[in-house]
Amino acid sequence: MADYRSLTIKLITGNGKIAAHEIKLLKKALFVDGRLPEEELGFLAELRSEIINKASKGRTKFDEFYLKCVQNTCLANGAVGVQEMELIGKRIIEDDTIKPSMKKKFLDALKKKAGAIAPEFDDLYAKLKK
């Protein structure tokens, strides 16, 4: 059986850059009813890893798109609970390739948009703000 995820990653990263139209196509293909399913976020994480290794242009725009996707997934139920905190830790905080300023901006936006936030969020937020 064909591995379409790998093929898609190779096609997007093959020329060493990621263009705005490719990001738009990804958004259109991956979002379902305005939401990004968590399994699709895993695909975007794989793609982002390849972009870091191969793409010299368009990376910042893709990172912004990626962070919006993580935020979308975390806010699927309107609250940031323990499960979402684990996702944020794994996909954002532990990722040394994401600039600290982008992490802070991400957490600020998430805090504003969330209806409820787990107590652990404030601890994570405080660590990043130092």
ABEGO torsion letter per residue (X at the ends): XBBAAAAAAAAAAAAGBBBAAAAAAAAAAABBGGBBBAAAAAAAAAAAAAAAAABABGAAAAAAAAAAAAAAAAAAAGBBBAAAAAAAAAAAAABAABBAAAAAAAAAAAAAABABBBAAAAAAAAAAAX
